[in-house]
Amino acid sequence: MKFRFPLDRLLRLRERLERERAASLGAARREEQLREHTAREAAVANERSRDQLGARPSHAVAAGSIQNMRLAVEAVAMAARNAQIDVDKAREHTAAQESQWNDARRDRRVIEKLRERRQGEHAVEASRDEQKELDAMAQNRRGPQRHAQDEEGSR
């Protein structure tokens, strides 16, 4: 008797969902790394721009140039803050994707364990059936010999 698990189709669907979730998690992690790299570059640029603004010029600078420099530094600082916000959002997204992947993995594992348990039960039952058949065959072999011995004993 061949083992047939009624939830095989569901198990295949759960496996596929787990693979899809793993792919989404991988994409989220790559995006998070990209955002972190961008934030590090923005932080370095922000530090450089602040250093330039704080440096004393060796020659006279027009007031308008200083104002423009301050506006540029503020823009770079804002870009650095926005890059960090993007990193935080990417981390949240990665955490959500990881949670979904963990849920999908757990769901697949539940069905897989059920399949393994049922397969073990099937193996035990098949072994019992086989033993019953062997016992019946042995009984049939002994049956005619006993019958003949019984007849000889009664004479």
MITI-110457 format. One record per residue: residue number from 1; residue in three letters; chain; x, y, z of N, C-alpha, C in turn. Coordinates in pm, 1 decimal, always signed. Each point is the difference from the previous one (the first is absolute). Last residue first. Example, Ala and Ser with C-alpha at 12.3 -4.5 7.8 and 13.67 -1.06 7.14 Angstrom:
<nodes>
   pos   code   unit        nc1        nc2        nc3       cac1       cac2       cac3        cc1        cc2        cc3
     2    SER      A    +1285.0     -225.0     +708.0      +82.0     +119.0       +6.0      -77.0     +109.0      +73.0
     1    ALA      A      +29.0     -572.0       -7.0      -89.0     +119.0       +0.0      +90.0     +120.0       +0.0
</nodes>
This chain:
<nodes>
   pos   code   unit        nc1        nc2        nc3       cac1       cac2       cac3        cc1        cc2        cc3
   155    ARG      A     -514.0    -4257.9    +1429.5       -8.3     -137.4      -47.0      +47.2      -94.7      +98.6
   154    SER      A      +13.6     +486.7      +36.7     -129.0      -56.4      +36.0      -12.6     -146.2      -43.8
   153    GLY      A     +385.7     +268.4     -103.4       -8.2      -16.7     +145.2     -129.9      -66.0      +41.7
   152    GLU      A      +74.9     +118.2     -451.4      +87.9     -109.1      +36.7       -9.4      -28.1     +149.4
   151    GLU      A     -235.0     +371.1     -167.5      -60.7     -122.7      -51.0      +83.9     -120.6      +39.0
   150    ASP      A     +165.2     +424.6     +104.8     -117.1      -28.1      +82.9      -66.1     -130.8      -45.0
   149    GLN      A     +355.6     +173.3     -254.7      +48.8      -54.1     +127.0     -116.0      -38.3      +91.4
   148    ALA      A     -103.1     +215.1     -405.2      +51.3     -135.5      -26.9      +50.2      -63.2     +128.7
   147    HIS      A     -134.2     +443.8      +22.4     -117.9      -81.7      -30.2      +42.0     -143.9      -24.1
   146    ARG      A     +330.9     +316.4      +57.3      -65.6      -29.5     +127.0     -118.9      -92.3      -23.1
   145    GLN      A     +216.7     +158.7     -379.3      +88.3      -91.9      +72.8      -63.9      -38.0     +133.1
   144    PRO      A     -219.0     +321.1     -271.9      -11.0     -135.6      -55.4      +88.8      -98.9      +75.1
   143    GLY      A      +23.4     +461.4     +153.5     -134.7      -56.9       +5.5       -9.1     -141.5      -55.8
   142    ARG      A     +385.7     +298.4      -12.9       -7.0      -93.4     +111.3     -135.0      -71.0       +4.5
   141    ARG      A      +67.4     +332.1     -324.9     +101.0     -104.7      -20.9      -10.3     -106.7     +107.9
   140    ASN      A     -270.8     +382.8      +36.7      -46.0      -83.3     -111.9      +98.2     -112.5      -26.8
   139    GLN      A     +120.4     +321.7     +318.4     -112.5      -81.2      +49.8      -50.4      -92.9     -108.3
   138    ALA      A     +323.6     +314.7     -116.6      +59.7     -103.6      +85.3     -108.0      -92.8      +53.4
   137    MET      A     -143.3     +369.5     -242.4      +70.3      -92.0      -89.8      +61.3     -114.1      +80.7
   136    ALA      A     -200.8     +345.2     +240.9     -102.1      -78.3      -70.1      +65.1     -100.8      -93.6
   135    ASP      A     +282.4     +301.9     +219.2      -57.1      -94.2      +96.0     -104.6      -88.4      -66.6
   134    LEU      A     +179.0     +347.0     -255.6     +101.4     -103.9      +23.6      -51.6     -104.7      +98.3
   133    GLU      A     -273.2     +372.4      -74.8       +7.0      -82.6     -121.1     +100.9     -112.8      +17.4
   132    LYS      A      -27.6     +316.0     +342.2     -122.9      -80.2       -3.7       +1.2      -93.0     -121.0
   131    GLN      A     +344.1     +312.7      +34.7      +17.6     -106.7      +98.0     -122.5      -90.5       +3.3
   130    GLU      A      -20.1     +381.6     -268.1      +94.9      -95.8      -57.1      +21.1     -117.9      +94.4
   129    ASP      A     -261.5     +354.9     +153.8      -69.6      -71.3     -107.2      +89.4     -107.0      -61.2
   128    ARG      A     +195.5     +284.7     +316.6      -97.3      -90.4      +63.1      -73.5      -83.0     -104.9
   127    SER      A     +285.6     +335.4     -155.0      +78.6     -108.0      +60.2      -91.4     -102.0      +67.3
   126    ALA      A     -191.5     +390.8     -167.8      +41.3      -86.2     -111.2      +80.8     -118.1      +52.1
   125    GLU      A     -121.6     +326.4     +312.0     -118.3      -73.9      -45.9      +35.0      -95.0     -114.2
   124    VAL      A     +335.7     +288.9     +153.7      -33.1      -97.1     +104.6     -117.3      -86.3      -43.6
   123    ALA      A     +116.8     +351.4     -282.2     +104.5     -102.6       -3.4      -28.3     -107.4     +104.8
   122    HIS      A     -279.1     +377.4       -7.2      -24.4      -84.2     -117.3     +101.5     -113.7       -6.7
   121    GLU      A      +58.6     +327.3     +327.3     -116.6      -82.5      +32.4      -30.5      -96.2     -114.0
   120    GLY      A     +334.6     +314.3      -78.5      +44.2      -98.0      +99.8     -112.4      -93.9      +39.6
   119    GLN      A     -104.5     +357.4     -279.6      +81.6      -95.2      -74.7      +52.5     -109.1      +94.8
   118    ARG      A     -233.1     +359.9     +186.7      -91.4      -88.7      -73.6      +76.9     -105.7      -79.2
   117    ARG      A     +252.3     +326.1     +221.6      -70.0      -82.1      +98.5      -92.3      -99.6      -69.6
   116    GLU      A     +218.4     +317.5     -267.0      +96.2      -97.6      +52.5      -67.6      -93.6     +100.3
   115    ARG      A     -255.4     +357.0     -166.4      +26.6      -98.1     -106.2      +94.2     -108.4      +50.7
   114    LEU      A      -78.9     +361.4     +281.6     -120.0      -81.9       -8.9      +18.8     -109.6     -105.4
   113    LYS      A     +333.8     +320.1      +33.2       +3.5      -90.0     +115.7     -121.6      -92.5       +1.7
   112    GLU      A      +12.4     +332.9     -331.8     +106.3      -98.1      -22.9       +8.5     -100.5     +115.4
   111    ILE      A     -290.5     +367.4      +36.1      -53.9      -97.5      -96.0     +103.1     -109.6      -25.2
   110    VAL      A     +141.1     +349.5     +273.7     -112.6      -67.6      +65.1      -54.8     -109.2      -91.8
   109    ARG      A     +331.3     +289.0     -169.5      +56.6     -101.1      +89.9     -110.3      -78.0      +72.0
   108    ARG      A     -111.9     +369.6     -274.4      +46.7     -112.9      -81.0      +46.2     -112.7      +90.1
   107    ASP      A     -120.9     +398.1     +211.3     -118.0      -64.0      -58.8      +38.7     -121.5      -84.0
   106    ARG      A     +347.5     +268.5     +177.1      -68.5      -73.8     +106.8     -120.9      -75.8      -56.1
   105    ARG      A     +226.1     +288.1     -291.3      +85.2     -115.5      +31.7      -65.1      -86.1     +107.7
   104    ALA      A     -206.3     +405.3     -110.5      -13.2      -94.6     -110.8      +81.3     -126.4      +26.1
   103    ASP      A      +39.3     +350.7     +309.6     -135.5      -56.2       +4.7      -18.4     -104.9     -109.4
   102    ASN      A     +402.2     +241.5       +0.4       -4.6      -91.3     +114.5     -137.2      -66.8      +12.1
   101    TRP      A      +49.3     +334.7     -325.0      +74.5     -119.7      -38.8       -2.2     -103.3     +113.1
   100    GLN      A     -189.2     +417.1      +85.9      -83.1      -73.4      -95.1      +69.2     -128.9      -44.6
    99    SER      A     +243.7     +290.4     +274.6     -111.6      -56.7      +75.4      -89.9      -83.3      -91.6
    98    GLU      A     +344.5     +244.7     -197.1      +55.7     -113.0      +75.2     -109.0      -69.2      +81.1
    97    GLN      A     -111.8     +392.3     -229.0      +23.0     -108.8      -94.7      +54.5     -123.2      +71.2
    96    ALA      A      -53.1     +390.4     +253.8     -131.2      -52.3      -38.7      +14.8     -117.9      -95.8
    95    ALA      A     +390.3     +228.7     +121.4      -53.3      -71.8     +115.8     -136.5      -61.8      -32.3
    94    THR      A     +193.6     +278.0     -322.5      +75.0     -125.5      +10.3      -52.8      -82.8     +116.1
    93    HIS      A     -173.3     +430.5      -48.6      -47.2      -85.9     -108.7      +69.3     -136.4       +5.0
    92    GLU      A     +147.0     +328.1     +298.2     -135.3      -43.0      +37.2      -55.7      -96.4     -105.2
    91    ARG      A     +409.3     +200.2      -95.6      +14.9      -97.9     +109.6     -135.0      -52.7      +44.7
    90    ALA      A       +7.0     +344.5     -317.6      +48.5     -124.5      -60.3      +17.3     -107.7     +106.3
    89    LYS      A     -112.4     +431.3     +144.5     -113.4      -61.2      -70.8      +41.1     -133.4      -62.1
    88    ASP      A     +338.5     +253.2     +201.4      -93.3      -47.8     +102.3     -120.3      -69.0      -64.3
    87    VAL      A     +306.7     +210.1     -285.8      +61.2     -119.0      +62.0      -96.7      -58.7     +102.4
    86    ASP      A     -121.3     +406.8     -194.3      -13.2     -110.3      -96.3      +58.8     -129.3      +54.8
    85    ILE      A      +62.3     +386.7     +250.3     -142.3      -38.1       +5.8      -25.7     -116.5      -95.2
    84    GLN      A     +420.7     +193.4      -17.3      -13.6      -79.6     +122.6     -144.5      -44.9      +18.9
    83    ALA      A      +91.7     +288.2     -356.7      +63.8     -129.7      -26.3      -11.7      -90.5     +122.4
    82    ASN      A     -146.7     +443.3      +41.3      -92.4      -78.3      -83.8      +57.3     -138.5      -31.5
    81    ARG      A     +276.9     +302.2     +231.0     -113.1      -40.8      +84.9      -98.7      -85.9      -77.9
    80    ALA      A     +355.2     +184.9     -243.7      +51.5     -102.0      +93.1     -111.5      -49.3      +91.8
    79    ALA      A      -96.5     +356.7     -287.4      +16.4     -122.5      -78.8      +50.0     -114.2      +89.0
    78    MET      A      -26.2     +424.5     +190.1     -134.2      -53.4      -21.3       +6.9     -130.8      -79.7
    77    ALA      A     +398.2     +234.6      +57.9      -43.8      -55.7     +128.9     -139.2      -62.0      -12.9
    76    VAL      A     +169.9     +230.8     -370.3      +74.5     -125.1      +18.0      -42.0      -67.2     +130.3
    75    ALA      A     -179.1     +421.4      -84.6      -53.3      -96.8      -97.2      +69.4     -135.3      +14.6
    74    GLU      A     +159.0     +359.2     +256.7     -131.5      -42.1      +47.6      -61.5     -104.2      -93.2
    73    VAL      A     +400.1     +198.7     -135.4      +25.8      -87.2     +115.5     -132.9      -51.3      +55.7
    72    ALA      A      -25.0     +319.9     -339.5      +50.3     -126.8      -54.5      +24.9     -100.7     +112.0
    71    LEU      A     -121.5     +434.0     +120.7     -113.8      -67.0      -62.8      +42.7     -136.8      -57.1
    70    ARG      A     +337.6     +278.7     +172.9      -85.7      -50.6     +108.1     -120.1      -75.4      -56.7
    69    MET      A     +280.5     +215.3     -305.6      +69.9     -114.8      +58.7      -84.8      -60.9     +112.0
    68    ASN      A     -150.4     +396.3     -196.2      -16.2     -112.7      -92.6      +65.2     -126.6      +55.5
    67    GLN      A      +64.6     +397.5     +238.3     -140.0      -42.1      +10.1      -25.1     -119.8      -91.7
    66    ILE      A     +415.9     +198.8      -28.7      -11.7      -69.1     +129.0     -142.9      -52.3      +17.7
    65    SER      A      +85.8     +265.0     -373.1      +65.8     -130.9      -14.1      -11.1      -80.5     +129.0
    64    GLY      A     -153.6     +444.7       -4.8      -89.2      -86.2      -78.3      +58.2     -139.8      -17.4
    63    ALA      A     +257.3     +341.6     +200.8     -104.4      -48.5      +91.8      -94.6      -94.3      -72.0
    62    ALA      A     +511.0      +45.5     -166.8     -122.8      +79.4       -2.5     -105.6      -65.2      +90.4
    61    VAL      A     +534.5      -38.1      +78.2     -108.0      -69.6      -69.7     -124.9      +85.4      +11.1
    60    ALA      A     +583.3      +33.3      +54.7     -132.7      +54.5      +27.4     -103.6      -71.2      -85.6
    59    HIS      A     +437.0     -276.0     +129.2      -25.4     +128.0      -66.5     -143.0      +44.0      +30.8
    58    SER      A     +170.1     -405.0     +167.1     +125.5      +75.9       +0.4      -16.6     +136.2      -67.2
    57    PRO      A     -386.4     -302.6     +278.1      +58.4      +24.7     -132.6     +125.5      +87.8      +10.7
    56    ARG      A     -200.6     -354.6     +364.1      +19.2     +144.8      -21.9      +63.4      +19.5     -137.8
    55    ALA      A     -329.8     -416.6     +166.3     +138.2      +41.4      -28.7       +4.5     +150.7      -24.4
    54    GLY      A     -408.5     -256.3      +71.0      +68.0      +47.0     +120.3     +141.7      +48.6      -23.6
    53    LEU      A     -266.8     -185.1     -352.8      -69.1     +119.1      +49.6      +73.1      +57.4     +121.9
    52    GLN      A     +153.1     -404.3     -185.1      +26.5     +111.7      -91.8      -63.9     +128.6      +50.1
    51    ASP      A      -84.4     -397.7     +237.4     +140.7      +39.9      +16.2      +33.2     +120.0      -88.9
    50    ARG      A     -422.5     -194.7      -46.6       +8.1      +73.8     +126.7     +144.0      +46.9      +25.9
    49    SER      A      -74.6     -275.8     -371.5      -59.0     +132.3      -23.7       +3.2      +84.5     +127.3
    48    ARG      A     +150.6     -448.1      +25.1      +90.3      +82.9      -82.2      -55.3     +140.2      -18.7
    47    GLU      A     -272.5     -315.4     +219.1     +115.3      +35.6      +83.6      +96.2      +91.0      -77.3
    46    ASN      A     -363.0     -180.2     -236.8      -47.5      +97.0      +98.6     +116.0      +47.7      +88.1
    45    ALA      A      +80.9     -347.5     -301.9      -16.0     +127.0      -71.7      -46.1     +110.3      +95.7
    44    VAL      A      +24.1     -430.9     +173.6     +136.0      +47.8      -29.7       -7.9     +135.0      -70.9
    43    ALA      A     -403.2     -218.4      +79.4      +57.8      +46.1     +127.0     +140.4      +54.6      -20.7
    42    ALA      A     -218.0     -198.8     -365.9      -62.9     +128.4      +31.5      +56.2      +56.3     +130.8
    41    GLU      A     +136.9     -431.0     -130.3      +55.1     +100.3      -92.4      -56.6     +138.1      +30.3
    40    ARG      A     -177.8     -358.5     +241.6     +139.9      +23.8      +39.9      +64.3     +105.5      -89.5
    39    ALA      A     -432.7     -139.9     -111.1       -2.3      +81.8     +121.9     +142.2      +28.7      +48.4
    38    THR      A      -56.3     -290.8     -367.5      -36.0     +136.2      -39.1       +1.4      +92.6     +121.8
    37    HIS      A      +63.3     -455.5      +79.5     +115.7      +53.5      -72.5      -25.1     +145.9      -38.9
    36    GLU      A     -355.5     -233.7     +192.7     +104.1      +26.6      +99.7     +124.5      +59.6      -65.1
    35    ARG      A     -349.5     -141.8     -281.4      -39.9     +120.3      +74.6     +105.4      +35.7     +105.8
    34    LEU      A      +60.3     -400.2     -237.9      +16.4     +113.8      -90.6      -32.8     +130.5      +71.7
    33    GLN      A      -81.0     -398.8     +230.2     +144.2      +24.1      -12.5      +27.9     +119.3      -90.1
    32    GLU      A     -446.0     -141.0      +37.9      +46.4      +56.9     +127.0     +149.3      +30.9       -6.8
    31    GLU      A     -189.9     -226.1     -361.2      -45.7     +139.0       +1.9      +47.5      +69.7     +127.7
    30    ARG      A      +77.8     -459.7      -34.9      +85.0      +72.7      -95.4      -35.9     +148.0       -2.4
    29    ARG      A     -269.8     -279.4     +258.3     +132.7      +13.9      +61.2      +95.6      +74.6      -92.6
    28    ALA      A     -429.4     -104.3     -160.5       -8.7     +102.2     +105.6     +136.3      +21.2      +65.6
    27    ALA      A      -40.3     -344.5     -318.0       -9.8     +130.9      -65.7       -4.4     +112.4     +104.4
    26    GLY      A       -9.9     -439.8     +161.0     +130.5      +29.2      -60.4       +1.0     +136.6      -67.0
    25    LEU      A     -407.9     -158.4     +166.6      +89.6      +35.1     +109.7     +137.9      +34.6      -53.6
    24    SER      A     -312.7     -163.5     -302.9      -37.5     +135.0      +42.3      +90.6      +48.4     +113.1
    23    ALA      A      +50.6     -443.2     -141.0      +46.7      +90.1     -105.7      -31.3     +145.2      +37.0
    22    ALA      A     -164.8     -332.0     +282.2     +146.6       +6.6      +12.5      +57.1      +94.6     -105.1
    21    ARG      A     -458.0      -94.4      -20.9      +29.9      +85.7     +115.9     +150.3      +14.3      +19.4
    20    GLU      A     -145.8     -296.5     -330.4      -32.7     +137.4      -39.1      +32.5      +97.6     +113.1
    19    ARG      A      +47.6     -459.8      +87.5     +103.5      +45.7      -94.2      -24.7     +144.1      -42.5
    18    GLU      A     -327.1     -200.7     +268.0     +122.7      +22.1      +77.7     +112.9      +49.5      -91.2
    17    LEU      A     -402.2     -127.5     -201.2      -16.9     +126.0      +72.7     +124.9      +31.5      +81.4
    16    ARG      A      -13.6     -414.8     -216.0      +11.9     +109.4      -98.1      -11.7     +135.7      +68.1
    15    GLU      A      -73.7     -379.7     +261.1     +141.3       +6.3      -38.6      +23.4     +114.7      -97.6
    14    ARG      A     -441.2      -95.4     +123.4      +71.2      +61.4     +111.2     +149.1      +12.4      -31.3
    13    LEU      A     -269.2     -226.1     -309.4      -34.9     +142.7       +1.1      +74.0      +73.0     +112.0
    12    ARG      A      +44.3     -467.6      -22.1      +69.6      +63.2     -114.1      -29.1     +150.3       -4.7
    11    LEU      A     -233.4     -250.0     +321.2     +142.2       +5.7      +34.6      +79.1      +66.0     -112.7
    10    LEU      A     -452.9      -88.3      -75.8      +15.3     +111.3      +93.9     +146.8      +16.2      +39.0
     9    ARG      A     -104.3     -368.8     -261.1      -16.9     +123.0      -79.3      +17.3     +123.1      +88.8
     8    ASP      A       +5.7     -424.0     +207.5     +120.1      +23.5      -81.0       -9.5     +129.4      -80.4
     7    LEU      A     -311.3     -237.3     +329.4      +36.1     +142.3       +4.3     +125.7      +31.2      -80.8
     6    PRO      A     -189.5     -449.5      +59.8     -104.6      +85.7      -58.1      +35.3     +148.6       -4.6
     5    PHE      A     +313.7     -446.7      -39.0      -27.8     +102.6     +100.0     -100.1      +98.5      -59.2
     4    ARG      A     +165.5     -535.7      -79.3      -55.7     +117.8      -64.9      -40.0      +97.3     +109.7
     3    PHE      A     +296.8     -494.8      -88.4      -36.7     +111.5      +87.2      -49.8     +116.1      -83.7
     2    LYS      A      -39.2     -534.3     -136.4      +82.9     +119.1      -15.9      -51.3     +111.8      +90.3
     1    MET      A      -19.5     -552.8      +24.7      -84.5     +116.1       +0.0      +89.8     +123.5       +0.0
</nodes>
